[in-house]
Each structure stands twice: as C-alpha cells, then as structure tokens.
Amino acid sequence: MNENDETQGRELVPEPWRELDDTLADGPSPTAVPPEAKAWLADQRFLHGLLRAMHTQDAAAREGRIAAMLARIAGDGAVEPRRHWVTVAVAALLMASFAFWLWLPAALPTASAAVERAVTELARDVARRFRVVGVGVDGKGNEMVRHEFALVTRPGGFFRVTGRLGFGPFQTSALTIGSDGQELWATSANGAFQRAAPLAESERLLQGLGDMLDLGYLDVHALVKKLPTDFELAVVGRERDATGRELLRIAATRKRVDAPIRLRSAWLLCDEKTGMVTKLAADLEFSRGASRQLSIEYLGDEPPGLVEFHRPW
C-alpha cells in the first residue's frame, strides 16, 4: 500500500463519521449515530476492543509477575530476621563460651617444674636479703630457743648473717657470721669475740652457737636444690600476697622416715612470674620430742658491692 492508497482509504470515510468513533475519545460516547455510519462504527469498536483485550491480558500478566515478586520479597523479609537472630544467638554463644574459658583458673604447673624455676632463679649471681627466724620447742610445746637473723646470701657459699641467739629468757648480744666461699668467720658486735676457720671446719667453729646455724639452712639455693631428691613435692594451691603478686604454694614431705636428715617437711611460696622463692618454712625433727621450725622470708635484692662477705679484720 502506498501513500495514495492510504489517502484514498481515508477519503472513503466521511469526516463526520470519524468524530463518532468513541474508542479513543476522552469524552462521552455519541448518542445519535446516523444509520449509514453504524456498520463502520461497529467495525471500529470491534477492532479497538481486540486491541484493548490484548493489552489488558499483558497488563494482567505483568501485574501477576509483580504480585509474585512482592510476595517473594515479603517471604524473604520474614525469613531474614529469623536468620539474623540465629546468627546473633550463635555468635553470643561462642563469645560466652570463650569468656567462660578465660574465666577458668589457669592449670597449676607441676611441682618439679616450679622448683626447677626456683633453683634457676636462686642460682643467678645476685646477693639477696632474707629474714630468718628459728624457733625450738620441747615435747610439751614450750618455746626453748628463738634465733632471729638478717641474712644476705649469694650463690657460691657467700653469706653474711647478723642477729641474736635466744635460749629461753637469755639472749646473746648481736653476732655476725659470714663466709666468702672459702673461710667461715664470726664476730660479736663489740669485737670482743672473733673466730675464723676454713669452711670445711665450720661445725667446729659453730659448735655451741645453736643448731639453727646449720649452714645447710642458710644456703637457700642449696636447700631448695636438694628438695626434689629428698622430698615428695606437690603444688597445693595458688595465692596472692599483699602486693597482688601471684604465688604458688609447694608442699614437701620427706620420702623416707629413716632418712639421714632432720628436715621432716617443708613448704615454700614461689613467685609464679619469676620463679623466686618468697618464703620457705621447714619443720625439723629432734630427739626426745623436741622440734624446730625454721622460717626464711625473701626481702629483696641487695645492690652490688654493698655487702662485704670477707671477714672484717
């Protein structure tokens, strides 16, 4: 069909008839239709009805698809919060489990490991200060002996102890006993009493000065070092001192009743962080029901060169 055919087709429809076609009109439908135009107007309305039906079906399909998508979005929105809260609950459970694990106290180390650390720390070439108290009681529990000393010791047989010996109501004047690793010496505060002897003859020199001055108890490093050999060791707890320092309490019990040592039992506190022995208490056994309790408390390190371990004369 060319332009002339279209023009000729339009010329076949009178202009007044085209105004009667209400299918695309915005206003009301015409009420008076000439008889000669009714057939043409019916064809027009039929054709536009088909077109509208086609468009109406497509619109319904689009609306159906949109409704389906909206329903799915609504369904996903209902599931997503549940999934979100499940995830939150699982995360909260994991955090609670982790917090509970952190809250649990750390496992106690073995006694052998703790004592080994203490021996290693005491072996460092450092002069250290201790307070030593020895108390002796008879079979009835009466205090018979009480010695108190200030002790400075260093590995290698170096020590210097100053204090008083107490025998019941009697107490000696201040006495200083020292060792430079080779020679043992003793002197009174006023210098009236002075003795010196090779370290191998220490028993002779200390005879009569009280059994609490046994050199084996003044050498803290040697005393702790021999504990694993002669005693059953057990870490019995963890505690804090006045400064908040965490300490391990280790109990030592003599392995054999007939052991050739007087140390019956002992316990010590060790700094869990450094391994240093902060306190040691021992129960010594004597004849006729008598006993001795020895307490050694760590006071701190001594500045280098401040203490002289050689005899002062």
MIKOLVEX-552417 format. One line per 3 residues: number of its first residue (from 1); their letters; for each residue y, z negated, x of N, C-alpha, C. Coordinates in steps of 0.05 Angstrom, whole numbers, plus 5000, padded with zeros to 4 digits. Each point is the difference from the previous one (the first is absolute). Example, Ala and Ser with C-alpha at 12.3 -4.5 7.8 and 13.67 -1.06 7.14 Angstrom:
<rs>
1	AS	4886 4844 5264 5024 5000 4982 5024 5000 5018 | 5021 5014 4993 5024 4999 5016 5022 4986 4985
</rs>
This chain:
<rs>
1	MNE	4976 5000 5017 5024 5000 4983 5024 5000 5018 | 5020 5018 4995 5024 5001 5015 5023 4988 4985 | 5023 5000 5012 5023 4987 4987 5007 5013 4973
4	NDE	4995 5027 4998 5007 5014 4975 4982 4991 4978 | 4973 4995 5007 4981 4990 4979 5009 4973 4990 | 5008 4981 5019 5009 4974 4991 5024 5002 4982
7	TQG	5019 5017 5009 5024 5003 4984 4994 5011 4972 | 4981 5019 5000 4993 5012 4974 4986 4979 4982 | 4983 4983 5013 4986 4979 4984 5020 4980 4988
10	REL	5020 4993 5015 5020 4981 4989 5016 5013 4978 | 5004 5027 5002 5016 5013 4980 4985 5002 4973 | 4972 4997 5001 4985 5001 4975 5003 4974 4984
13	VPE	5009 4978 5013 5003 4974 4986 5030 4998 4993 | 5006 4999 4975 5029 4997 4992 5011 4973 5011 | 5024 5000 5008 5013 4976 5010 5000 4977 4981
16	PWR	5004 5004 4974 4999 4977 4981 4973 4987 4999 | 4978 5016 5006 4973 4988 5000 4996 4980 5023 | 5010 5008 5023 4997 4983 5024 5012 4972 4996
19	ELD	5022 5000 4983 5012 4974 4995 4984 4982 4982 | 4979 5013 4986 4983 4984 4982 4977 4986 5016 | 4996 5008 5025 4978 4988 5016 5007 4972 5008
22	DTL	4988 4979 4989 5007 4972 5005 4982 4987 5021 | 4983 5015 5012 4981 4988 5019 5013 4989 5025 | 5022 5012 5008 5015 4991 5024 5027 4989 4992
25	ADG	5006 4998 4975 5026 4992 4991 5002 4970 5000 | 5024 4989 5006 5004 4972 5000 5006 4989 4972 | 5010 5017 4983 5008 4992 4973 4978 5001 4980
28	PSP	5006 4996 4974 4980 5000 4979 4990 5028 4995 | 4976 5003 4989 4988 5026 4994 5015 5013 4977 | 5002 5027 5000 5014 5014 4978 4984 4997 4974
31	TAV	5014 4997 4978 4987 4997 4974 4997 5027 4985 | 5019 5018 5005 4999 5026 4986 4993 5022 5019 | 4975 5011 4996 4990 5021 5018 4996 5025 4983
34	PPE	5013 5022 5008 4997 5026 4985 4970 5007 5000 | 4991 5012 4977 4971 5007 4998 4992 5019 5022 | 5017 5019 5007 4993 5020 5020 4997 4987 5028
37	AKA	5010 4975 5005 4999 4988 5027 4977 4980 5001 | 4987 4993 4979 4979 4979 5000 4977 5007 5018 | 4991 5024 4999 4976 5007 5017 5007 4997 5030
40	WLA	5023 5011 5008 5009 4997 5028 5003 4971 5008 | 5013 4983 4982 5005 4972 5006 4973 4985 5002 | 4980 5007 4984 4974 4987 5002 4986 5006 5026
43	DQR	5003 5025 5009 4988 5007 5026 5014 4984 5023 | 5026 4997 4998 5014 4985 5021 4991 4971 5001 | 4998 4988 4976 4992 4972 4999 4971 4996 5009
46	FLH	4983 5019 4994 4972 4998 5009 4999 5001 5031 | 5015 5019 5011 5000 5003 5030 5011 4975 5013 | 5022 4990 4991 5011 4975 5012 4982 4976 4995
49	GLL	4986 5000 4977 4981 4978 4996 4978 4999 5021 | 4990 5024 5006 4979 5001 5021 5011 4990 5027 | 5024 5009 5007 5012 4991 5025 5004 4970 5000
52	RAM	5009 4989 4978 5004 4971 4999 4973 4985 5002 | 4980 5011 4987 4974 4987 5001 4989 4999 5029 | 5004 5023 5014 4991 5000 5028 5015 4980 5017
55	HTQ	5026 4999 4997 5016 4980 5015 4994 4972 4991 | 4994 4996 4975 4994 4973 4990 4974 4990 5013 | 4979 5016 5002 4975 4992 5013 5004 4993 5029
58	DAA	5016 5016 5014 5005 4994 5029 5015 4973 5003 | 5019 4996 4982 5015 4974 5001 4981 4977 4994 | 4982 5004 4981 4981 4978 4994 4982 4994 5024
61	ARE	4992 5022 5014 4983 4996 5023 5015 4985 5022 | 5025 5008 5004 5016 4987 5020 5004 4970 4993 | 5005 4995 4974 5003 4973 4992 4975 4984 5003
64	GRI	4976 5014 4995 4975 4986 5004 4995 4993 5029 | 5007 5019 5018 4997 4994 5028 5018 4977 5009 | 5025 5001 4990 5019 4979 5007 4990 4973 4990
67	AAM	4990 5000 4975 4990 4974 4989 4976 4990 5016 | 4983 5018 5009 4977 4992 5016 5009 4988 5027 | 5020 5013 5012 5010 4989 5026 5013 4973 4996
70	LAR	5015 4997 4978 5013 4975 4995 4979 4978 4995 | 4979 5007 4986 4979 4980 4995 4987 4992 5026 | 4995 5020 5018 4987 4993 5026 5018 4983 5017
73	IAG	5027 5007 5000 5018 4983 5015 5001 4972 4989 | 4999 4997 4973 4999 4973 4989 4975 4985 5008 | 4977 5015 5000 4975 4987 5009 5000 4992 5029
76	DGA	5011 5017 5017 5002 4993 5029 5018 4976 5003 | 5021 4999 4985 5019 4978 5002 4987 4974 4992 | 4980 5001 4981 4986 4976 4992 4980 4991 5021
79	VEP	4988 5020 5015 4980 4993 5021 5013 4991 5025 | 5023 5012 5007 5013 4995 5026 5008 4970 5003 | 5012 4987 4980 5006 4972 5003 4975 4983 5006
82	RRH	4977 5007 4986 4976 4985 5006 4991 5004 5029 | 5001 5025 5009 4993 5005 5028 5019 4985 5018 | 5025 5000 4994 5020 4986 5017 4994 4970 5001
85	WVT	4993 4988 4977 4994 4971 5001 4974 4994 5014 | 4981 5018 4998 4975 4996 5014 5005 5001 5030 | 5017 5018 5009 5007 5002 5029 5014 4975 5009
88	VAV	5019 4990 4983 5015 4976 5007 4981 4976 5002 | 4981 4998 4981 4981 4978 5000 4982 5000 5025 | 4991 5024 5008 4983 5002 5024 5016 4992 5024
91	AAL	5025 5009 5002 5017 4993 5023 5005 4970 5001 | 5005 4988 4977 5005 4971 4999 4975 4985 5008 | 4976 5009 4992 4975 4987 5008 4996 5002 5030
94	LMA	5006 5023 5012 4997 5003 5029 5020 4982 5015 | 5025 4998 4990 5019 4983 5013 4992 4970 4998 | 4990 4993 4976 4991 4972 4997 4977 4993 5018
97	SFA	4981 5019 5003 4977 4996 5018 5010 4997 5029 | 5019 5017 5008 5010 4999 5027 5015 4974 5005 | 5016 4991 4980 5014 4975 5003 4981 4976 5002
100	FWL	4978 5001 4984 4981 4979 5001 4986 4999 5027 | 4994 5024 5011 4988 5001 5027 5019 4988 5021 | 5026 5005 4997 5019 4989 5019 5002 4970 4996
103	WLP	4997 4990 4976 5002 4972 4994 4977 4984 5012 | 4977 5012 5002 4977 4986 5010 5005 4991 5029 | 4992 4976 5007 5004 4990 5027 4983 5016 5020
106	AAL	5012 5004 5024 4985 5015 5020 4975 4984 5009 | 4980 5015 5007 4975 4987 5008 5004 4985 5026 | 4987 4977 5002 5003 4983 5024 4985 5014 5023
109	PTA	5011 4999 5024 4986 5011 5023 4977 4982 5008 | 4983 5010 5017 4978 4984 5009 5010 4979 5020 | 4986 4978 5002 5008 4978 5018 5000 5009 5029
112	SAA	4979 5016 5007 4998 5009 5028 5024 5018 5007 | 5008 5017 4982 5023 5018 5005 5026 4983 5003 | 5003 4980 4982 5024 4984 5002 5002 4983 5025
115	VER	4977 4989 5009 5000 4984 5024 5003 5018 5025 | 4989 5024 4999 5004 5018 5022 5029 5008 5003 | 5014 5004 4978 5029 5005 5002 5015 4976 5011
118	AVT	4992 4976 4992 5013 4976 5011 4995 4997 5030 | 4976 5006 5009 4994 4998 5029 5017 5020 5015 | 5002 5024 4989 5016 5021 5013 5030 4992 5002
121	ELA	5010 4988 4978 5028 4992 5000 5005 4977 5020 | 4982 4981 5000 5002 4977 5018 4997 5008 5029 | 4987 5022 5006 4996 5010 5027 5025 5013 5012
124	RDV	5020 5006 4984 5024 5012 5010 5014 4981 5020 | 5012 5011 5020 5012 4983 5021 5027 4990 4991 | 4999 4981 4981 5024 4988 4988 4996 4970 4999
127	ARR	5021 4985 5007 4999 4971 4998 5006 4992 4972 | 4983 4982 4989 5004 4992 4972 5000 4969 4997 | 5015 4991 4981 5004 4971 4995 4982 4992 4976
130	FRV	4988 4976 5004 4983 4989 4979 5006 4970 4997 | 4995 4989 4978 5000 4971 4995 4971 4991 4997 | 4992 4981 5017 4972 4990 5000 5000 4971 4991
133	VGV	4983 4994 4981 4996 4972 4991 4970 4995 5000 | 4993 4978 5013 4972 4992 5000 4997 4972 4989 | 4983 4996 4980 4996 4975 4987 4971 4992 5001
136	GVD	4994 4975 5009 4973 4990 5001 4996 4977 4982 | 4978 4999 4985 4995 4978 4982 4972 4989 5006 | 4996 4975 4993 4974 4988 5005 4982 5004 4975
139	GKG	4976 4988 5001 4981 5004 4978 5010 4990 4974 | 5020 4983 4999 5011 4989 4975 5025 5015 4991 | 5008 5021 5015 5023 5015 4993 5026 4989 5010
142	NEM	4999 4981 5018 5025 4989 5011 5009 5017 5023 | 5026 5006 5000 5012 5016 5022 5001 4984 5026 | 4986 5010 5020 4998 4987 5026 5016 5014 5021
145	VRH	5003 5027 4998 5013 5015 5021 5018 5021 4986 | 5025 5003 5011 5018 5021 4990 5016 5010 5023 | 4996 5026 5007 5015 5013 5022 5016 5022 4988
148	EFA	5025 5003 5008 5017 5021 4991 5013 5014 5024 | 4998 5027 5001 5010 5015 5023 5016 5024 4991 | 5018 5009 5018 5012 5026 4998 4987 5017 5021
151	LVT	4988 5022 4992 4984 5016 5018 5012 5028 5003 | 5003 5009 5025 5007 5028 5006 4977 5011 5016 | 4989 5022 4991 4977 5012 5014 5003 5030 5003
154	RPG	4986 5010 5020 5001 5029 5006 4972 5008 5010 | 4990 5023 4993 4973 5008 5009 4997 4999 5030 | 4977 4992 5010 4995 4999 5028 4999 4971 5011
157	GFF	4998 4981 4981 4998 4972 5009 5027 4987 5004 | 5022 5012 4990 5026 4988 5002 5006 4983 4975 | 5008 4975 5005 5008 4984 4977 5017 4977 5011
160	RVT	5016 4989 4982 5016 4976 5006 5002 4984 4974 | 4991 4976 5001 4999 4983 4976 5015 4974 5005 | 5017 4992 4982 5016 4976 5003 4998 4984 4974
163	GRL	4994 4974 5003 4998 4983 4977 4992 4972 5007 | 4990 4986 4980 4993 4971 5003 4971 4996 4991 | 4987 4982 5013 4973 4992 4992 5002 4974 4985
166	GFG	4986 4999 4977 5000 4976 4984 4973 4989 4996 | 4996 4974 5007 4974 4987 4997 5005 4975 4982 | 4995 5004 4975 5006 4979 4981 5029 4994 5000
169	PFQ	5008 4975 5003 5029 4993 5000 5013 5006 5027 | 4985 5007 5020 5011 5005 5027 5006 5030 5003 | 5023 5005 5012 5008 5028 5004 5012 5003 5028
172	TSA	4991 5020 5015 5009 5004 5027 5028 5013 5000 | 5012 5000 5023 5025 5014 5004 4995 5030 5000 | 5021 5016 4999 4997 5029 5000 4985 5009 5025
175	LTI	4982 5018 4996 4984 5010 5022 4999 5031 4999 | 5002 5013 5023 4998 5029 5001 4977 5008 5018 | 4984 5018 4989 4977 5011 5014 5002 5030 5000
178	GSD	4996 5012 5023 5002 5029 5001 4980 5013 5018 | 4998 5027 4998 4982 5015 5016 5012 5028 5005 | 4998 5009 5025 5010 5026 5007 4976 5020 5003
181	GQE	4978 4992 4989 4976 5017 5002 4983 4994 5024 | 5011 4985 5019 4984 4993 5024 4999 4969 5004 | 5022 4988 4994 5003 4971 5005 5008 4986 4974
184	LWA	4988 4976 4996 5007 4983 4977 5016 4977 5010 | 5022 4994 4987 5017 4978 5009 5008 4983 4975 | 5008 4975 5006 5009 4982 4979 5022 4982 5012
187	TSA	5020 4994 4984 5022 4982 5009 5011 4986 4976 | 5010 4976 5004 5013 4984 4979 5030 5008 4999 | 5013 4992 4979 5028 5008 4996 5018 4989 5022
190	NGA	4994 4975 5010 5016 4988 5021 4991 5008 5028 | 4979 5015 5002 4990 5009 5027 4984 4979 5014 | 4995 4977 4988 4985 4979 5014 4970 5008 5002
193	FQR	4991 5017 4982 4972 5008 5001 5000 5030 5006 | 4986 5009 5021 4998 5028 5007 4972 5005 5011 | 4986 5019 4989 4974 5007 5009 4997 5031 5000
196	AAP	4984 5011 5018 4994 5028 5001 4973 5004 5011 | 4986 5021 4990 4973 5006 5010 4993 5028 4993 | 4981 5012 5014 4991 5028 4992 4990 4999 4971
199	LAE	5004 5023 4987 4993 5002 4972 4970 4993 4995 | 4983 5006 5020 4972 4994 4997 4994 4970 4998 | 5019 4983 5010 4997 4971 4999 5016 4988 4978
202	SER	5005 5014 4979 5017 4991 4978 4988 4975 4986 | 4974 4998 4998 4988 4978 4986 5006 4973 5015 | 4999 5001 5026 5006 4976 5015 5029 4992 4997
205	LLQ	5018 5020 5000 5029 4993 4997 5006 4989 4972 | 4987 5011 4980 5007 4992 4972 4984 4976 4991 | 4982 4990 5017 4983 4977 4992 5018 4976 4993
208	GLG	4995 4989 4977 5015 4977 4991 5025 5007 4985 | 5007 5026 4997 5024 5007 4986 4994 5007 4970 | 4975 4997 4992 4994 5006 4972 4985 5026 4997
211	DML	4979 5000 4984 4983 5023 4997 5014 5023 4985 | 5023 4995 4989 5015 5022 4986 5012 5019 5020 | 5001 4993 5026 5012 5017 5020 4979 5019 5012
214	DLG	4978 5003 4987 4980 5020 5010 5014 5027 5002 | 4999 5012 5023 5015 5025 5004 4989 5023 4982 | 4976 4997 4991 4989 5021 4982 5014 5001 4974
217	YLD	5014 4978 4992 5015 5000 4975 5029 5007 5004 | 5009 5000 5025 5028 5008 5005 5003 5030 5005 | 4978 5013 5008 5000 5029 5004 4993 5013 4973
220	VHA	5021 5005 4984 4996 5010 4973 4985 5027 5001 | 5007 5017 5019 4987 5026 5002 4970 4997 5004 | 4992 4984 5019 4972 4996 5006 4986 4986 4977
223	LVK	5013 4982 4986 4988 4986 4978 4994 5020 4977 | 5018 5017 4993 4996 5019 4979 4979 5021 5008 | 5001 5007 5026 4982 5021 5009 4971 4993 4998
226	KLP	4993 4974 5003 4972 4992 4999 4990 4994 4972 | 5018 5000 4980 4992 4994 4973 4978 5019 4990 | 5002 5026 5003 4978 5018 4989 4973 4994 5013
229	TDF	4999 4989 5024 4975 4995 5013 4986 4975 4990 | 5016 4979 4996 4989 4974 4993 5002 4992 4971 | 5013 5016 4983 5005 4992 4973 4995 5023 4980
232	ELA	4993 4992 4976 4999 5019 4978 5028 5002 4988 | 5011 5024 4998 5027 5004 4991 5001 5014 4973 | 5020 4992 4984 5003 5012 4974 5030 4999 4992
235	VVG	5010 5022 4990 5027 5000 4989 4998 4988 4971 | 5013 4978 4996 4997 4986 4974 5024 5003 4982 | 5021 5013 5009 5022 5004 4982 5024 5012 5014
238	RER	5020 5006 4983 5026 5010 5009 5021 4983 4988 | 5020 4992 5016 5022 4983 4991 5026 5007 5013 | 5022 4988 4991 5027 5005 5012 5011 4974 5010
241	DAT	5015 5003 5022 5014 4976 5011 5028 4998 4988 | 5016 4981 5010 5026 4996 4988 5019 5023 5003 | 4995 5017 5020 5017 5024 5005 4990 5024 4985
244	GRE	4979 4998 4984 4989 5023 4986 4980 5016 5016 | 4994 4992 5023 4981 5014 5017 4972 4998 4989 | 4985 5022 4999 4973 5000 4990 4980 4992 5022
247	LLR	4983 4980 4993 4982 4989 5020 4971 5002 4989 | 4982 5003 5019 4971 4999 4993 4989 4973 5009 | 4985 4987 4983 4987 4975 5007 4971 5006 5007
250	IAA	4993 4992 5025 4973 5005 5010 4986 4974 5006 | 4977 4996 4989 4984 4976 5004 4979 5005 5021 | 4996 4980 5018 4980 5002 5022 4982 4976 4998
253	TRK	4974 5006 4998 4979 4978 4999 4981 5004 5023 | 4994 4978 5014 4982 5001 5023 4973 5010 4991 | 4989 5019 5017 4974 5013 4993 4977 4981 5002
256	RVD	4999 4983 5022 4977 4982 5005 5010 4971 5002 | 4985 4983 4987 5007 4972 5000 4997 4989 5029 | 4981 5010 5015 4996 4989 5027 5015 5016 5021
259	API	5021 5014 4992 5016 5016 5019 5014 4981 5019 | 5001 5008 5026 5012 4982 5020 5031 5001 4999 | 5011 4998 4977 5029 4999 4997 5007 4979 4979
262	RLR	5024 4989 5003 5008 4979 4981 5015 5010 4976 | 5008 5026 5002 5015 5011 4978 4981 5006 4977 | 5002 4985 4978 4982 5002 4978 5007 5022 4980
265	SAW	5026 5001 4994 5010 5021 4981 5029 5004 5006 | 5011 5022 4990 5028 5006 5004 5009 5020 4978 | 5025 5002 4997 5012 5021 4984 5026 5009 5013
268	LLC	5007 5024 4996 5025 5010 5011 5014 5019 4981 | 5026 5001 5002 5017 5018 4985 5010 5021 5018 | 4997 5025 4992 5009 5023 5016 5020 5017 4985
271	DEK	5021 5007 5013 5020 5019 4989 4986 5026 4995 | 4998 5009 4974 4985 5024 4994 5013 5025 5012 | 5027 4999 5004 5014 5023 5010 4997 5003 5031
274	TGM	5003 4978 5014 4999 5001 5029 4973 4991 5012 | 4985 4985 4985 4975 4989 5010 5003 4973 5015 | 5025 4990 5003 5005 4976 5015 4989 4975 4985
277	VTK	4988 4982 5015 4991 4974 4988 5025 4983 4996 | 5005 4992 4976 5023 4983 4994 4993 4970 4999 | 4975 4995 4994 4990 4972 5000 4970 4999 5003
280	LAA	4991 4980 5015 4972 4995 5004 4994 4971 4998 | 4980 4993 4984 4992 4972 4996 4971 4998 5007 | 4992 4980 5015 4972 4996 5008 4991 4972 4995
283	DLE	4974 4998 4994 4987 4974 4996 4980 4996 5023 | 5005 4979 5017 4983 4995 5023 4982 4977 4994 | 4976 5001 5011 4980 4980 4995 4996 4982 5024
286	FSR	4999 4973 4994 4996 4981 5022 4977 4981 4991 | 4992 4983 5019 4978 4981 4995 5009 4977 4983 | 4981 4986 4989 5004 4975 4984 5019 5005 4976
289	GAS	4998 5025 4988 5015 5005 4976 5029 5007 5004 | 5009 4999 5024 5028 5006 5005 5005 5030 4999 | 5024 5008 4993 5006 5029 4999 5029 5004 5009
292	RQL	5006 5025 5006 5027 5008 5008 5008 5024 4984 | 5025 5001 4992 5012 5023 4987 5022 5011 5018 | 4999 5025 5006 5019 5013 5017 5015 5021 4984
295	SIE	5027 5000 5002 5016 5019 4986 5019 5014 5020 | 4999 5027 5000 5017 5016 5018 5017 5019 4982 | 5026 4997 5001 5018 5016 4983 5018 5018 5018
298	YLG	5000 5025 4994 5016 5019 5015 5030 4998 4992 | 5018 4997 5020 5028 4997 4994 5017 5025 5008 | 4989 5017 5017 5015 5024 5007 4997 5007 5029
301	DEP	5011 5023 5008 4998 5009 5028 5022 4986 5017 | 4993 4997 5025 5019 4988 5019 5013 5022 5016 | 5027 5000 5003 5014 5020 5016 4988 5001 5029
304	PGL	4997 5024 5011 4989 5002 5027 5016 4985 5021 | 4986 4986 5018 5012 4986 5022 5012 4973 4993 | 4998 4992 4975 5013 4975 4992 4982 4976 5007
307	VEF	4974 5004 5000 4981 4978 5006 4987 5004 5027 | 5000 4980 5016 4987 5000 5026 4973 4987 4999 | 4979 5015 5007 4973 4989 4999 4991 4987 5026
310	HRP	5014 5004 5022 4993 4988 5025 5009 4970 5000 | 4987 4984 5016 5007 4972 5001 5029 4997 5010 | 5015 4981 4989 5029 4997 5006 5006 4986 5027
313	W	4980 4991 5015 5006 4987 5025 4988 5014 5024
</rs>
